[in-house]
Amino acid sequence: MERKGAQGRFNLAKDNKIQSALDGVRRLNMPKSIDGEPVIDGRQAAFDGGSVFRSSWKMGQLYLTKSRLLFYQGQNQIRDVQLSAIKDINVLERDWVPGRKTVQLCLIEQRGERTRKSFFSFDDADLWRDRIENLIVKGR
């Protein structure tokens, strides 16, 4: 039976009022500081610290301070990236799952002899890249 006047399925891309409300609640719940460092911004994101052969995507919260980028899954800190260790930062399209690409922020860290790549997937990766680059320049 078809109902006349039915709206159909909700489409987040067309009607982002719910997304805006969720973002507002997340901002209210965002920590003001982490380890004494004021949090500049935070958002929900996915993190992949896996290798080329095996990805290991985790959903959680990404926070930016003046000196670090931190990723938490629940109360567990999964990743701590010192901005001073970042040697390159890019926004690129990369597989999320086989056959499905998403825009991701790629950070390349150099700590001594060790180079490490971290990938974060979320909507406004370009904005975050610019913020991180500005903080790195100010810190030097």
C-alpha positions in Angstrom: 0.0 0.0 0.0 1.4 3.4 -1.0 0.8 6.4 1.2 0.2 9.7 -0.6 2.5 12.5 0.5 5.1 10.2 1.9 8.5 11.9 2.0 10.6 8.8 1.2 13.9 8.0 2.7 16.0 10.5 4.6 19.0 11.7 2.6 21.8 13.2 4.7 23.4 14.8 1.7 20.3 16.8 0.9 19.0 17.5 4.4 21.9 18.0 6.9 19.8 19.3 9.8 20.4 16.0 11.7 24.1 16.1 10.9 24.3 19.7 12.2 22.6 18.7 15.4 24.9 15.7 15.9 28.0 17.9 15.3 26.6 20.4 17.9 26.2 17.6 20.5 29.7 16.3 19.8 31.2 19.8 20.2 29.5 20.2 23.6 30.9 16.9 24.7 34.4 17.6 23.3 37.1 17.8 26.0 38.4 21.3 26.6 41.9 20.1 27.1 43.9 16.8 26.8 46.9 16.4 29.1 46.8 20.2 29.8 46.8 21.2 26.1 43.7 23.1 24.9 41.8 21.3 22.2 41.5 23.4 19.1 39.0 21.2 17.3 37.6 17.7 17.3 35.4 15.5 15.1 34.3 12.0 14.4 36.7 10.2 12.1 38.0 6.8 11.0 41.7 5.9 11.4 43.8 3.4 9.5 47.3 2.7 10.8 47.6 -0.5 8.9 50.0 -1.4 6.2 49.6 -1.6 2.4 48.7 -5.3 2.8 46.2 -5.0 5.7 44.1 -2.0 6.7 42.7 -1.7 10.2 40.0 1.0 10.1 38.8 2.1 13.5 36.0 4.6 14.2 36.5 7.2 16.9 37.2 10.9 17.8 40.0 13.0 16.3 41.3 15.9 18.3 43.7 18.7 17.4 45.9 20.6 19.9 48.7 23.1 19.2 51.3 20.3 19.2 49.5 17.0 18.6 46.8 15.2 16.7 45.1 12.6 18.9 42.7 9.8 18.0 40.5 8.1 20.6 38.3 5.1 20.3 36.0 5.4 23.3 38.3 6.2 26.3 41.3 4.5 24.6 44.0 6.7 23.0 44.8 4.8 19.7 47.1 7.4 18.1 49.2 10.3 19.2 50.9 12.2 16.3 53.4 15.0 17.3 52.9 17.8 14.8 56.7 18.4 15.0 57.3 14.9 13.6 55.1 15.4 10.5 57.3 15.5 7.4 54.4 15.5 4.9 50.7 15.9 4.9 48.3 15.2 2.0 44.7 14.8 1.2 44.1 11.9 -1.2 41.5 9.4 -2.4 42.2 5.9 -1.1 40.4 2.7 -0.7 38.1 2.5 2.3 37.0 -1.0 1.5 38.0 -2.7 -1.8 36.2 -0.9 -4.6 35.1 2.1 -2.5 37.4 5.2 -2.3 37.1 8.0 0.2 38.9 11.3 0.8 41.5 10.8 3.5 44.1 12.8 5.3 47.5 11.2 5.1 50.2 12.1 7.6 53.8 10.9 7.2 55.8 11.1 10.4 59.6 10.7 10.8 60.9 9.7 14.2 64.5 8.9 14.0 65.0 6.2 11.4 61.3 5.2 11.5 58.8 6.5 9.0 55.1 6.0 9.7 52.0 6.7 7.7 48.6 7.4 9.3 45.3 7.8 7.4 42.2 9.6 8.7 38.9 9.6 6.9 36.3 12.4 7.4 34.5 15.1 5.4 36.6 18.2 5.8 40.1 16.8 5.4 41.3 19.8 3.3 40.4 22.2 6.1 42.2 20.1 8.7 45.3 19.8 6.5 45.4 23.6 6.3 45.0 24.0 10.0 47.7 21.4 10.8 50.1 23.0 8.3 49.6 26.4 9.9 50.3 25.0 13.3 53.5 23.3 12.1 54.7 26.5 10.5 53.9 28.5 13.7 55.7 25.8 15.8 59.0 26.1 13.9 
